[in-house]
């Protein structure tokens, strides 16, 4: 088993290059199934969710060729099944995007209920509402497998009762080759929604309005080959910005789209950071004490829920009392128990957490309970006095490419250590 071992206290400095966006690439890779020719996808991050998505495509018969570490060619013409490998599907949340892609391409799909991070119930009722509106019939859940069929998909209007990234993606995928116009109202507006729409249009689809709360998709008969580069990861960038602030460092975060970071930049400046925006980079400095502030996570362009654990670490070190209100998930404070092991003073009550800032965190053995909680533990370890060992790093490596190498280049004392199974059992 592997862990990260972090010796805290080093100020991060230098430059870090942000990788392609996880939540964009896990939607774009299934979308290749909709194409009638091979596609080339560039700037893909080397993370396990990408490996899983590519393995799912290969298992379905697609020809997947790595051109280089961050570029892949996929030929979907040899896909021979409407079923997704069960074991692979359960290792990530985004495997359910293959439902929309398969429905859109061949009118039927058999996909296991997805896995992914646990923050309470993660329903898919809005996905099913969209598929049914387009004319698909869903069969009763069989052994945890979702099965849908449609003789042909007809465009329709779908109102999303809750703003849902996943439902917006899945309905877009099912609609691009449906007959007629589909209108998604109250659609998600995240950068990765816009990236998916741009990719679909590069293949010849007709998707308009992505990035607003009304997306219109006019079905087309044919999608041609495309070469497409994934946008930079908004959340990876925000995580490194938070690391710079946590260590009172001076970091140039390169290969970003500053507009995607506006809510994160505003909150970090409110806490006392100095952030200089350039065309495709932000420079983050913080020398003085952190100021307390309040955070409410919202759909884009609000403060992203996927940055909530990371900002929580900063608030545990900020002078005074701060409050986080989690506006998206019912239970996204599981990282707080781990943070308390390091001396944080936090009270959680449902969707609200109250932080009493402490002078310092103290290194301790902690657990990554999900992807962003794991990133938060790394931030806490970088800032803490002493040694922190982070267990469960498989979660972290689902979403952060080369995190140990990137942090080492910034001056962090972080190493991946191997713990023999026997020692783990006796732990
Ligand atoms: C996506 O999850 C992201 N994952 C999550 O990021 C992110 O936290 C979330 O969007 C919100 O931004 C990927 O993109 C792979 P939702 P998703 O559907 O699509 C409710 C990370 O760390 N809802 O936007 O599953 C739901 O319960 C991950 O990268 C329904 O009620 O989230 C939640 O309260 C973690 N019915 C709200 O909508 C549905 O059918 C938003 O969920 C679907 C969702």
Boltz pocket constraint, residues with backbone or C-beta under 6 A from the ligand:
constraints:
  - pocket:
      binder: B
      contacts: [[A, 22], [A, 23], [A, 26], [A, 93], [A, 94], [A, 117], [A, 121], [A, 122], [A, 123], [A, 124], [A, 125], [A, 126], [A, 127], [A, 128], [A, 162], [A, 163], [A, 164], [A, 165], [A, 166], [A, 167], [A, 188], [A, 305], [A, 306], [A, 327], [A, 328], [A, 329], [A, 330], [A, 371], [A, 372], [A, 399]]
      max_distance: 6.0
